[in-house]
Amino acid sequence: MRAIVLVVGLALIGGTGCLTMHAIDSVQRANRERATDRRLQQERDARVAAAASKVAAGDPQAMTNVAIDLMDNKNFSGPDWDRPLALLEQAAAKGYGPAQAVLGDLLLSGRWQGRYYVYHQLPGGARPARGLELLKRATTWGCQFGSRGNEQPQFSSDPAATLVRHFKQAKDAEQARLWSARSFLYCGDPQGAEVWGARRGHGTLEERQRMLSLALLTHDERLVADIRSGLAPSDIAAAEQGAAELRRLVAASEQQYPAPPAERRK
């Protein structure tokens, strides 16, 4: 009987010890998170203060960075939206691609996801028509936008890829093909897994034809040869016809949304 009591007592002590250690670990983790939050907020405040003169002078990059820093805050809420939205609108109006991309993403989705993986809902909800137009304008400036490190706020945006996803979800096949072609043509290979599979004969016939149509836009002879391998002449002809249609769509779109400058591609 004494042995049973001893075992039960030791088990209770062990359980209490585990609970105590867990509580201590939770407190320490919370303290570390608070310290990190304070450090990040101090870095953001310092960047915003340092950029004040450039923002006042109308520098679109500074405006965009400050807007992102203001939104990238765990406690960001409804009344805080006015200034970052105004800064992004001003920078976008100057034709600054990253501002157009960030504002376009924001207006299309109706929310902002900051560093903390917390979504901040845009007052009044999404404005998809305006968001799509800004994203299209952003593709004329460059390909992918983003920054890393302590000197700038962290963000990333791929306007063409966002447009492709949107139009696929909206079941607008022609617009999805157009922006997929523009992305492939100007910005490299955003569909790496599909290209890898097509080069090795994987995927459905329709997928391989679609990737061959895109490859034909690039004049990359090795890529074209790899994807053509194993396709029947009739399938190749269908892909070539698809490429001709894509060229027509891209050329027509460039009348309103020109290709980005060569130095900002890929």
C-alpha positions as protocol buffer text, in pm:
chain_id: "A"
residue {
  index: 1
  type: MET
  ca { x: 0 y: 0 z: 0 }
}
residue {
  index: 2
  type: ARG
  ca { x: 283 y: 235 z: 92 }
}
residue {
  index: 3
  type: ALA
  ca { x: 444 y: 166 z: -245 }
}
residue {
  index: 4
  type: ILE
  ca { x: 125 y: 266 z: -424 }
}
residue {
  index: 5
  type: VAL
  ca { x: 100 y: 589 z: -225 }
}
residue {
  index: 6
  type: LEU
  ca { x: 465 y: 665 z: -303 }
}
residue {
  index: 7
  type: VAL
  ca { x: 416 y: 606 z: -677 }
}
residue {
  index: 8
  type: VAL
  ca { x: 104 y: 825 z: -682 }
}
residue {
  index: 9
  type: GLY
  ca { x: 285 y: 1097 z: -488 }
}
residue {
  index: 10
  type: LEU
  ca { x: 580 y: 1094 z: -724 }
}
residue {
  index: 11
  type: ALA
  ca { x: 345 y: 1109 z: -1022 }
}
residue {
  index: 12
  type: LEU
  ca { x: 169 y: 1411 z: -874 }
}
residue {
  index: 13
  type: ILE
  ca { x: 501 y: 1583 z: -808 }
}
residue {
  index: 14
  type: GLY
  ca { x: 616 y: 1505 z: -1162 }
}
residue {
  index: 15
  type: GLY
  ca { x: 291 y: 1633 z: -1308 }
}
residue {
  index: 16
  type: THR
  ca { x: 310 y: 1952 z: -1104 }
}
residue {
  index: 17
  type: GLY
  ca { x: 670 y: 2000 z: -1216 }
}
residue {
  index: 18
  type: CYS
  ca { x: 572 y: 1964 z: -1583 }
}
residue {
  index: 19
  type: LEU
  ca { x: 289 y: 2214 z: -1539 }
}
residue {
  index: 20
  type: THR
  ca { x: 525 y: 2457 z: -1368 }
}
residue {
  index: 21
  type: MET
  ca { x: 785 y: 2425 z: -1644 }
}
residue {
  index: 22
  type: HIS
  ca { x: 515 y: 2471 z: -1908 }
}
residue {
  index: 23
  type: ALA
  ca { x: 389 y: 2785 z: -1732 }
}
residue {
  index: 24
  type: ILE
  ca { x: 742 y: 2926 z: -1708 }
}
residue {
  index: 25
  type: ASP
  ca { x: 805 y: 2848 z: -2075 }
}
residue {
  index: 26
  type: SER
  ca { x: 478 y: 3019 z: -2174 }
}
residue {
  index: 27
  type: VAL
  ca { x: 569 y: 3331 z: -1978 }
}
residue {
  index: 28
  type: GLN
  ca { x: 918 y: 3340 z: -2126 }
}
residue {
  index: 29
  type: ARG
  ca { x: 780 y: 3295 z: -2478 }
}
residue {
  index: 30
  type: ALA
  ca { x: 527 y: 3575 z: -2425 }
}
residue {
  index: 31
  type: ASN
  ca { x: 804 y: 3801 z: -2294 }
}
residue {
  index: 32
  type: ARG
  ca { x: 1018 y: 3727 z: -2600 }
}
residue {
  index: 33
  type: GLU
  ca { x: 726 y: 3803 z: -2832 }
}
residue {
  index: 34
  type: ARG
  ca { x: 658 y: 4133 z: -2656 }
}
residue {
  index: 35
  type: ALA
  ca { x: 1026 y: 4225 z: -2678 }
}
residue {
  index: 36
  type: THR
  ca { x: 1029 y: 4142 z: -3050 }
}
residue {
  index: 37
  type: ASP
  ca { x: 713 y: 4347 z: -3104 }
}
residue {
  index: 38
  type: ARG
  ca { x: 870 y: 4645 z: -2928 }
}
residue {
  index: 39
  type: ARG
  ca { x: 1189 y: 4615 z: -3132 }
}
residue {
  index: 40
  type: LEU
  ca { x: 1002 y: 4590 z: -3461 }
}
residue {
  index: 41
  type: GLN
  ca { x: 781 y: 4885 z: -3370 }
}
residue {
  index: 42
  type: GLN
  ca { x: 1089 y: 5091 z: -3283 }
}
residue {
  index: 43
  type: GLU
  ca { x: 1243 y: 5001 z: -3619 }
}
residue {
  index: 44
  type: ARG
  ca { x: 922 y: 5100 z: -3799 }
}
residue {
  index: 45
  type: ASP
  ca { x: 897 y: 5428 z: -3608 }
}
residue {
  index: 46
  type: ALA
  ca { x: 1261 y: 5505 z: -3691 }
}
residue {
  index: 47
  type: ARG
  ca { x: 1206 y: 5437 z: -4062 }
}
residue {
  index: 48
  type: VAL
  ca { x: 892 y: 5651 z: -4070 }
}
residue {
  index: 49
  type: ALA
  ca { x: 1070 y: 5939 z: -3897 }
}
residue {
  index: 50
  type: ALA
  ca { x: 1375 y: 5910 z: -4125 }
}
residue {
  index: 51
  type: ALA
  ca { x: 1154 y: 5920 z: -4435 }
}
residue {
  index: 52
  type: ALA
  ca { x: 952 y: 6224 z: -4327 }
}
residue {
  index: 53
  type: SER
  ca { x: 1141 y: 6477 z: -4541 }
}
residue {
  index: 54
  type: LYS
  ca { x: 1125 y: 6254 z: -4850 }
}
residue {
  index: 55
  type: VAL
  ca { x: 753 y: 6197 z: -4800 }
}
residue {
  index: 56
  type: ALA
  ca { x: 700 y: 6573 z: -4767 }
}
residue {
  index: 57
  type: ALA
  ca { x: 892 y: 6619 z: -5093 }
}
residue {
  index: 58
  type: GLY
  ca { x: 661 y: 6371 z: -5270 }
}
residue {
  index: 59
  type: ASP
  ca { x: 906 y: 6081 z: -5310 }
}
residue {
  index: 60
  type: PRO
  ca { x: 683 y: 5786 z: -5418 }
}
residue {
  index: 61
  type: GLN
  ca { x: 917 y: 5517 z: -5284 }
}
residue {
  index: 62
  type: ALA
  ca { x: 927 y: 5683 z: -4942 }
}
residue {
  index: 63
  type: MET
  ca { x: 549 y: 5723 z: -4947 }
}
residue {
  index: 64
  type: THR
  ca { x: 502 y: 5355 z: -5027 }
}
residue {
  index: 65
  type: ASN
  ca { x: 746 y: 5237 z: -4761 }
}
residue {
  index: 66
  type: VAL
  ca { x: 590 y: 5456 z: -4493 }
}
residue {
  index: 67
  type: ALA
  ca { x: 240 y: 5338 z: -4588 }
}
residue {
  index: 68
  type: ILE
  ca { x: 347 y: 4975 z: -4550 }
}
residue {
  index: 69
  type: ASP
  ca { x: 518 y: 5045 z: -4217 }
}
residue {
  index: 70
  type: LEU
  ca { x: 201 y: 5213 z: -4089 }
}
residue {
  index: 71
  type: MET
  ca { x: -14 y: 4914 z: -4191 }
}
residue {
  index: 72
  type: ASP
  ca { x: 236 y: 4654 z: -4069 }
}
residue {
  index: 73
  type: ASN
  ca { x: 134 y: 4693 z: -3708 }
}
residue {
  index: 74
  type: LYS
  ca { x: -32 y: 4435 z: -3486 }
}
residue {
  index: 75
  type: ASN
  ca { x: -264 y: 4700 z: -3340 }
}
residue {
  index: 76
  type: PHE
  ca { x: -355 y: 4856 z: -3675 }
}
residue {
  index: 77
  type: SER
  ca { x: -727 y: 4938 z: -3684 }
}
residue {
  index: 78
  type: GLY
  ca { x: -999 y: 5121 z: -3876 }
}
residue {
  index: 79
  type: PRO
  ca { x: -912 y: 5483 z: -3787 }
}
residue {
  index: 80
  type: ASP
  ca { x: -549 y: 5420 z: -3886 }
}
residue {
  index: 81
  type: TRP
  ca { x: -627 y: 5358 z: -4256 }
}
residue {
  index: 82
  type: ASP
  ca { x: -652 y: 5719 z: -4373 }
}
residue {
  index: 83
  type: ARG
  ca { x: -284 y: 5808 z: -4391 }
}
residue {
  index: 84
  type: PRO
  ca { x: -144 y: 5490 z: -4554 }
}
residue {
  index: 85
  type: LEU
  ca { x: -422 y: 5486 z: -4813 }
}
residue {
  index: 86
  type: ALA
  ca { x: -360 y: 5852 z: -4896 }
}
residue {
  index: 87
  type: LEU
  ca { x: 15 y: 5789 z: -4931 }
}
residue {
  index: 88
  type: LEU
  ca { x: -39 y: 5488 z: -5156 }
}
residue {
  index: 89
  type: GLU
  ca { x: -288 y: 5676 z: -5372 }
}
residue {
  index: 90
  type: GLN
  ca { x: -43 y: 5965 z: -5415 }
}
residue {
  index: 91
  type: ALA
  ca { x: 249 y: 5734 z: -5498 }
}
residue {
  index: 92
  type: ALA
  ca { x: 35 y: 5529 z: -5739 }
}
residue {
  index: 93
  type: ALA
  ca { x: -80 y: 5848 z: -5912 }
}
residue {
  index: 94
  type: LYS
  ca { x: 285 y: 5926 z: -5982 }
}
residue {
  index: 95
  type: GLY
  ca { x: 308 y: 5599 z: -6177 }
}
residue {
  index: 96
  type: TYR
  ca { x: 519 y: 5422 z: -5913 }
}
residue {
  index: 97
  type: GLY
  ca { x: 475 y: 5050 z: -5980 }
}
residue {
  index: 98
  type: PRO
  ca { x: 528 y: 4914 z: -5627 }
}
residue {
  index: 99
  type: ALA
  ca { x: 264 y: 5153 z: -5490 }
}
residue {
  index: 100
  type: GLN
  ca { x: 23 y: 5049 z: -5766 }
}
residue {
  index: 101
  type: ALA
  ca { x: 91 y: 4683 z: -5685 }
}
residue {
  index: 102
  type: VAL
  ca { x: 44 y: 4719 z: -5308 }
}
residue {
  index: 103
  type: LEU
  ca { x: -267 y: 4935 z: -5342 }
}
residue {
  index: 104
  type: GLY
  ca { x: -404 y: 4707 z: -5616 }
}
residue {
  index: 105
  type: ASP
  ca { x: -358 y: 4397 z: -5398 }
}
residue {
  index: 106
  type: LEU
  ca { x: -522 y: 4579 z: -5109 }
}
residue {
  index: 107
  type: LEU
  ca { x: -825 y: 4703 z: -5303 }
}
residue {
  index: 108
  type: LEU
  ca { x: -876 y: 4374 z: -5486 }
}
residue {
  index: 109
  type: SER
  ca { x: -875 y: 4163 z: -5169 }
}
residue {
  index: 110
  type: GLY
  ca { x: -1021 y: 4423 z: -4932 }
}
residue {
  index: 111
  type: ARG
  ca { x: -766 y: 4342 z: -4664 }
}
residue {
  index: 112
  type: TRP
  ca { x: -403 y: 4375 z: -4567 }
}
residue {
  index: 113
  type: GLN
  ca { x: -195 y: 4093 z: -4421 }
}
residue {
  index: 114
  type: GLY
  ca { x: 98 y: 4230 z: -4228 }
}
residue {
  index: 115
  type: ARG
  ca { x: 398 y: 4074 z: -4065 }
}
residue {
  index: 116
  type: TYR
  ca { x: 187 y: 3913 z: -3792 }
}
residue {
  index: 117
  type: TYR
  ca { x: -34 y: 3709 z: -4031 }
}
residue {
  index: 118
  type: VAL
  ca { x: -331 y: 3907 z: -3905 }
}
residue {
  index: 119
  type: TYR
  ca { x: -572 y: 4037 z: -4168 }
}
residue {
  index: 120
  type: HIS
  ca { x: -677 y: 4401 z: -4136 }
}
residue {
  index: 121
  type: GLN
  ca { x: -1005 y: 4456 z: -4320 }
}
residue {
  index: 122
  type: LEU
  ca { x: -1028 y: 4761 z: -4544 }
}
residue {
  index: 123
  type: PRO
  ca { x: -1307 y: 4998 z: -4435 }
}
residue {
  index: 124
  type: GLY
  ca { x: -1583 y: 4985 z: -4692 }
}
residue {
  index: 125
  type: GLY
  ca { x: -1462 y: 4651 z: -4826 }
}
residue {
  index: 126
  type: ALA
  ca { x: -1290 y: 4558 z: -5151 }
}
residue {
  index: 127
  type: ARG
  ca { x: -1293 y: 4772 z: -5466 }
}
residue {
  index: 128
  type: PRO
  ca { x: -1205 y: 4506 z: -5723 }
}
residue {
  index: 129
  type: ALA
  ca { x: -1241 y: 4715 z: -6039 }
}
residue {
  index: 130
  type: ARG
  ca { x: -998 y: 4977 z: -5910 }
}
residue {
  index: 131
  type: GLY
  ca { x: -768 y: 4709 z: -5770 }
}
residue {
  index: 132
  type: LEU
  ca { x: -749 y: 4524 z: -6103 }
}
residue {
  index: 133
  type: GLU
  ca { x: -672 y: 4844 z: -6293 }
}
residue {
  index: 134
  type: LEU
  ca { x: -388 y: 4930 z: -6054 }
}
residue {
  index: 135
  type: LEU
  ca { x: -242 y: 4580 z: -6082 }
}
residue {
  index: 136
  type: LYS
  ca { x: -250 y: 4603 z: -6461 }
}
residue {
  index: 137
  type: ARG
  ca { x: -73 y: 4939 z: -6442 }
}
residue {
  index: 138
  type: ALA
  ca { x: 185 y: 4791 z: -6207 }
}
residue {
  index: 139
  type: THR
  ca { x: 277 y: 4525 z: -6466 }
}
residue {
  index: 140
  type: THR
  ca { x: 387 y: 4803 z: -6703 }
}
residue {
  index: 141
  type: TRP
  ca { x: 642 y: 4921 z: -6445 }
}
residue {
  index: 142
  type: GLY
  ca { x: 803 y: 4587 z: -6359 }
}
residue {
  index: 143
  type: CYS
  ca { x: 752 y: 4225 z: -6261 }
}
residue {
  index: 144
  type: GLN
  ca { x: 777 y: 4132 z: -5894 }
}
residue {
  index: 145
  type: PHE
  ca { x: 798 y: 4388 z: -5617 }
}
residue {
  index: 146
  type: GLY
  ca { x: 924 y: 4341 z: -5265 }
}
residue {
  index: 147
  type: SER
  ca { x: 1182 y: 4425 z: -5003 }
}
residue {
  index: 148
  type: ARG
  ca { x: 1354 y: 4256 z: -4712 }
}
residue {
  index: 149
  type: GLY
  ca { x: 1574 y: 4361 z: -4423 }
}
residue {
  index: 150
  type: ASN
  ca { x: 1564 y: 4622 z: -4149 }
}
residue {
  index: 151
  type: GLU
  ca { x: 1619 y: 4922 z: -4376 }
}
residue {
  index: 152
  type: GLN
  ca { x: 1280 y: 4886 z: -4548 }
}
residue {
  index: 153
  type: PRO
  ca { x: 939 y: 4742 z: -4463 }
}
residue {
  index: 154
  type: GLN
  ca { x: 888 y: 4385 z: -4577 }
}
residue {
  index: 155
  type: PHE
  ca { x: 637 y: 4316 z: -4853 }
}
residue {
  index: 156
  type: SER
  ca { x: 604 y: 4125 z: -5178 }
}
residue {
  index: 157
  type: SER
  ca { x: 370 y: 4151 z: -5475 }
}
residue {
  index: 158
  type: ASP
  ca { x: 349 y: 3977 z: -5813 }
}
residue {
  index: 159
  type: PRO
  ca { x: 79 y: 4172 z: -6000 }
}
residue {
  index: 160
  type: ALA
  ca { x: 62 y: 3948 z: -6307 }
}
residue {
  index: 161
  type: ALA
  ca { x: 31 y: 3631 z: -6097 }
}
residue {
  index: 162
  type: THR
  ca { x: -243 y: 3797 z: -5890 }
}
residue {
  index: 163
  type: LEU
  ca { x: -429 y: 3887 z: -6209 }
}
residue {
  index: 164
  type: VAL
  ca { x: -401 y: 3529 z: -6339 }
}
residue {
  index: 165
  type: ARG
  ca { x: -540 y: 3387 z: -6013 }
}
residue {
  index: 166
  type: HIS
  ca { x: -824 y: 3638 z: -6008 }
}
residue {
  index: 167
  type: PHE
  ca { x: -933 y: 3573 z: -6365 }
}
residue {
  index: 168
  type: LYS
  ca { x: -911 y: 3196 z: -6320 }
}
residue {
  index: 169
  type: GLN
  ca { x: -1137 y: 3220 z: -6015 }
}
residue {
  index: 170
  type: ALA
  ca { x: -1371 y: 3450 z: -6210 }
}
residue {
  index: 171
  type: LYS
  ca { x: -1383 y: 3190 z: -6494 }
}
residue {
  index: 172
  type: ASP
  ca { x: -1254 y: 3450 z: -6741 }
}
residue {
  index: 173
  type: ALA
  ca { x: -1037 y: 3216 z: -6949 }
}
residue {
  index: 174
  type: GLU
  ca { x: -925 y: 3472 z: -7207 }
}
residue {
  index: 175
  type: GLN
  ca { x: -800 y: 3724 z: -6949 }
}
residue {
  index: 176
  type: ALA
  ca { x: -634 y: 3445 z: -6750 }
}
residue {
  index: 177
  type: ARG
  ca { x: -450 y: 3332 z: -7066 }
}
residue {
  index: 178
  type: LEU
  ca { x: -352 y: 3688 z: -7152 }
}
residue {
  index: 179
  type: TRP
  ca { x: -195 y: 3771 z: -6816 }
}
residue {
  index: 180
  type: SER
  ca { x: -35 y: 3429 z: -6791 }
}
residue {
  index: 181
  type: ALA
  ca { x: 124 y: 3491 z: -7132 }
}
residue {
  index: 182
  type: ARG
  ca { x: 242 y: 3841 z: -7035 }
}
residue {
  index: 183
  type: SER
  ca { x: 390 y: 3708 z: -6711 }
}
residue {
  index: 184
  type: PHE
  ca { x: 565 y: 3424 z: -6893 }
}
residue {
  index: 185
  type: LEU
  ca { x: 689 y: 3652 z: -7171 }
}
residue {
  index: 186
  type: TYR
  ca { x: 815 y: 3944 z: -6963 }
}
residue {
  index: 187
  type: CYS
  ca { x: 889 y: 3805 z: -6621 }
}
residue {
  index: 188
  type: GLY
  ca { x: 1032 y: 3459 z: -6674 }
}
residue {
  index: 189
  type: ASP
  ca { x: 874 y: 3137 z: -6561 }
}
residue {
  index: 190
  type: PRO
  ca { x: 612 y: 3186 z: -6288 }
}
residue {
  index: 191
  type: GLN
  ca { x: 479 y: 2834 z: -6349 }
}
residue {
  index: 192
  type: GLY
  ca { x: 797 y: 2640 z: -6283 }
}
residue {
  index: 193
  type: ALA
  ca { x: 636 y: 2315 z: -6173 }
}
residue {
  index: 194
  type: GLU
  ca { x: 415 y: 2301 z: -6482 }
}
residue {
  index: 195
  type: VAL
  ca { x: 705 y: 2376 z: -6716 }
}
residue {
  index: 196
  type: TRP
  ca { x: 921 y: 2113 z: -6544 }
}
residue {
  index: 197
  type: GLY
  ca { x: 644 y: 1856 z: -6592 }
}
residue {
  index: 198
  type: ALA
  ca { x: 575 y: 1956 z: -6953 }
}
residue {
  index: 199
  type: ARG
  ca { x: 945 y: 1926 z: -7041 }
}
residue {
  index: 200
  type: ARG
  ca { x: 938 y: 1568 z: -6918 }
}
residue {
  index: 201
  type: GLY
  ca { x: 612 y: 1469 z: -7081 }
}
residue {
  index: 202
  type: HIS
  ca { x: 410 y: 1488 z: -6760 }
}
residue {
  index: 203
  type: GLY
  ca { x: 65 y: 1640 z: -6724 }
}
residue {
  index: 204
  type: THR
  ca { x: -240 y: 1618 z: -6943 }
}
residue {
  index: 205
  type: LEU
  ca { x: -228 y: 1679 z: -7316 }
}
residue {
  index: 206
  type: GLU
  ca { x: -414 y: 2007 z: -7267 }
}
residue {
  index: 207
  type: GLU
  ca { x: -156 y: 2123 z: -7009 }
}
residue {
  index: 208
  type: ARG
  ca { x: 136 y: 2034 z: -7235 }
}
residue {
  index: 209
  type: GLN
  ca { x: -24 y: 2214 z: -7530 }
}
residue {
  index: 210
  type: ARG
  ca { x: -82 y: 2521 z: -7314 }
}
residue {
  index: 211
  type: MET
  ca { x: 278 y: 2524 z: -7192 }
}
residue {
  index: 212
  type: LEU
  ca { x: 405 y: 2479 z: -7549 }
}
residue {
  index: 213
  type: SER
  ca { x: 195 y: 2778 z: -7658 }
}
residue {
  index: 214
  type: LEU
  ca { x: 358 y: 2987 z: -7384 }
}
residue {
  index: 215
  type: ALA
  ca { x: 705 y: 2855 z: -7466 }
}
residue {
  index: 216
  type: LEU
  ca { x: 661 y: 2950 z: -7832 }
}
residue {
  index: 217
  type: LEU
  ca { x: 621 y: 3313 z: -7724 }
}
residue {
  index: 218
  type: THR
  ca { x: 972 y: 3317 z: -7577 }
}
residue {
  index: 219
  type: HIS
  ca { x: 1170 y: 3186 z: -7876 }
}
residue {
  index: 220
  type: ASP
  ca { x: 1357 y: 2962 z: -7629 }
}
residue {
  index: 221
  type: GLU
  ca { x: 1443 y: 2684 z: -7874 }
}
residue {
  index: 222
  type: ARG
  ca { x: 1555 y: 2435 z: -7612 }
}
residue {
  index: 223
  type: LEU
  ca { x: 1242 y: 2484 z: -7402 }
}
residue {
  index: 224
  type: VAL
  ca { x: 1022 y: 2452 z: -7712 }
}
residue {
  index: 225
  type: ALA
  ca { x: 1202 y: 2137 z: -7825 }
}
residue {
  index: 226
  type: ASP
  ca { x: 1171 y: 1975 z: -7482 }
}
residue {
  index: 227
  type: ILE
  ca { x: 797 y: 2037 z: -7459 }
}
residue {
  index: 228
  type: ARG
  ca { x: 731 y: 1941 z: -7823 }
}
residue {
  index: 229
  type: SER
  ca { x: 902 y: 1607 z: -7772 }
}
residue {
  index: 230
  type: GLY
  ca { x: 645 y: 1329 z: -7771 }
}
residue {
  index: 231
  type: LEU
  ca { x: 357 y: 1544 z: -7893 }
}
residue {
  index: 232
  type: ALA
  ca { x: 174 y: 1444 z: -8210 }
}
residue {
  index: 233
  type: PRO
  ca { x: 194 y: 1681 z: -8510 }
}
residue {
  index: 234
  type: SER
  ca { x: -173 y: 1771 z: -8465 }
}
residue {
  index: 235
  type: ASP
  ca { x: -110 y: 1861 z: -8099 }
}
residue {
  index: 236
  type: ILE
  ca { x: 188 y: 2077 z: -8195 }
}
residue {
  index: 237
  type: ALA
  ca { x: -23 y: 2251 z: -8458 }
}
residue {
  index: 238
  type: ALA
  ca { x: -290 y: 2322 z: -8196 }
}
residue {
  index: 239
  type: ALA
  ca { x: -25 y: 2468 z: -7963 }
}
residue {
  index: 240
  type: GLU
  ca { x: 112 y: 2686 z: -8244 }
}
residue {
  index: 241
  type: GLN
  ca { x: -238 y: 2812 z: -8312 }
}
residue {
  index: 242
  type: GLY
  ca { x: -274 y: 2886 z: -7941 }
}
residue {
  index: 243
  type: ALA
  ca { x: 56 y: 3078 z: -7945 }
}
residue {
  index: 244
  type: ALA
  ca { x: -64 y: 3288 z: -8239 }
}
residue {
  index: 245
  type: GLU
  ca { x: -380 y: 3375 z: -8047 }
}
residue {
  index: 246
  type: LEU
  ca { x: -174 y: 3467 z: -7739 }
}
residue {
  index: 247
  type: ARG
  ca { x: 49 y: 3694 z: -7948 }
}
residue {
  index: 248
  type: ARG
  ca { x: -261 y: 3870 z: -8076 }
}
residue {
  index: 249
  type: LEU
  ca { x: -399 y: 3914 z: -7724 }
}
residue {
  index: 250
  type: VAL
  ca { x: -66 y: 4040 z: -7587 }
}
residue {
  index: 251
  type: ALA
  ca { x: -15 y: 4284 z: -7875 }
}
residue {
  index: 252
  type: ALA
  ca { x: -365 y: 4425 z: -7827 }
}
residue {
  index: 253
  type: SER
  ca { x: -316 y: 4461 z: -7451 }
}
residue {
  index: 254
  type: GLU
  ca { x: 15 y: 4642 z: -7500 }
}
residue {
  index: 255
  type: GLN
  ca { x: -174 y: 4930 z: -7662 }
}
residue {
  index: 256
  type: GLN
  ca { x: -311 y: 5011 z: -7318 }
}
residue {
  index: 257
  type: TYR
  ca { x: -63 y: 4835 z: -7089 }
}
residue {
  index: 258
  type: PRO
  ca { x: 287 y: 4847 z: -7243 }
}
residue {
  index: 259
  type: ALA
  ca { x: 553 y: 4589 z: -7163 }
}
residue {
  index: 260
  type: PRO
  ca { x: 773 y: 4680 z: -6864 }
}
residue {
  index: 261
  type: PRO
  ca { x: 1118 y: 4827 z: -6934 }
}
residue {
  index: 262
  type: ALA
  ca { x: 1384 y: 4565 z: -7007 }
}
residue {
  index: 263
  type: GLU
  ca { x: 1583 y: 4653 z: -6694 }
}
residue {
  index: 264
  type: ARG
  ca { x: 1285 y: 4572 z: -6469 }
}
residue {
  index: 265
  type: ARG
  ca { x: 1195 y: 4237 z: -6625 }
}
residue {
  index: 266
  type: LYS
  ca { x: 1252 y: 3896 z: -6468 }
}
